[in-house]
Amino acid sequence: MMLKILHALPALLLFAGATQAQTQCGSREMVLETLANRYGESRQAIGLAANSTVMELFASETGSWTITVTMPDGIVCLLASGESFEALREPLPAKGDPA
């Protein structure tokens, strides 16, 4: 699942750039404080995108989750959020398996 998110990130970032006026952005300190204090979310995963942005996935024990991107200038934008987060560690399918 996480691998699929990381592979889709470049397209999501292009979409986020196109709708930046609707995207919620702020200082890293403010965004992380809000995610921790209001939603009980902590960082669960991190990845670097080709355009020098950093993607982070935050989740809580209650299942809420948020995906953020940090721009090269340090501004953090909320990309997506939802409920029912589950951490998975699935093995890769065998080579040649269409799964």
C-alpha positions in Angstrom: 0.0 0.0 0.0 2.7 2.5 1.0 4.7 1.6 -2.2 1.6 2.5 -4.2 1.3 5.8 -2.5 5.0 6.6 -3.1 4.6 5.7 -6.8 1.6 7.9 -7.1 3.2 10.8 -5.3 4.6 12.6 -8.4 1.1 12.7 -9.9 -0.4 13.8 -6.6 2.1 16.6 -6.3 1.3 17.9 -9.8 -2.4 17.9 -8.8 -1.6 19.6 -5.5 0.4 22.3 -7.4 -2.6 22.9 -9.7 -4.9 23.3 -6.8 -2.6 25.1 -4.4 -5.1 27.8 -3.7 -7.3 25.2 -2.1 -4.4 23.4 -0.3 -3.8 24.0 3.4 -0.2 25.0 4.0 1.8 26.4 6.9 5.0 26.3 8.8 6.3 22.9 9.7 6.1 23.7 13.4 2.4 24.7 13.2 1.4 21.7 11.0 3.2 19.1 13.1 1.9 20.6 16.4 -1.7 20.5 15.0 -1.4 16.9 13.8 0.0 15.8 17.2 -2.2 17.8 19.5 -5.5 17.9 17.7 -5.4 14.5 15.9 -2.9 12.5 17.9 -0.9 11.7 14.8 2.8 10.9 14.5 5.0 10.3 11.5 4.7 6.7 10.2 6.5 7.0 6.9 8.6 9.4 4.8 9.8 9.6 1.2 11.6 11.9 -1.1 10.0 12.9 -4.4 11.9 13.7 -7.6 11.1 17.4 -7.3 12.9 17.9 -4.0 9.7 17.6 -1.9 9.4 15.4 1.1 6.2 13.3 1.6 5.3 12.2 5.1 2.5 10.0 6.3 1.2 10.7 9.8 -1.3 8.4 11.6 -2.9 8.0 15.0 -3.8 5.0 17.1 -7.4 5.8 16.4 -6.9 5.4 12.6 -6.9 9.0 11.4 -4.1 9.7 8.9 -2.7 12.7 7.0 -0.3 12.9 4.1 1.8 16.0 3.9 4.4 17.4 1.5 7.2 19.7 2.5 8.3 22.1 -0.2 12.0 23.0 -0.7 11.2 26.4 1.0 10.1 24.5 4.2 6.4 25.1 3.8 4.3 22.0 4.7 1.1 21.4 2.8 -1.7 18.9 3.7 -2.2 16.6 0.7 -4.8 14.1 1.9 -6.3 12.8 5.1 -8.7 10.1 6.2 -9.7 7.4 8.6 -9.1 3.7 9.2 -5.3 3.7 8.7 -3.6 0.3 9.1 0.1 -0.3 8.8 0.8 -3.2 6.6 4.0 -5.2 5.8 3.0 -7.2 2.8 5.7 -9.2 0.9 6.3 -8.4 -2.7 4.5 -10.7 -5.2 6.6 -13.3 -7.0 8.2 -12.1 -10.2 5.8 -12.6 -13.1 2.7 -12.6 -10.8 0.3 -9.9 -12.1 -0.9 -9.1 -8.5 
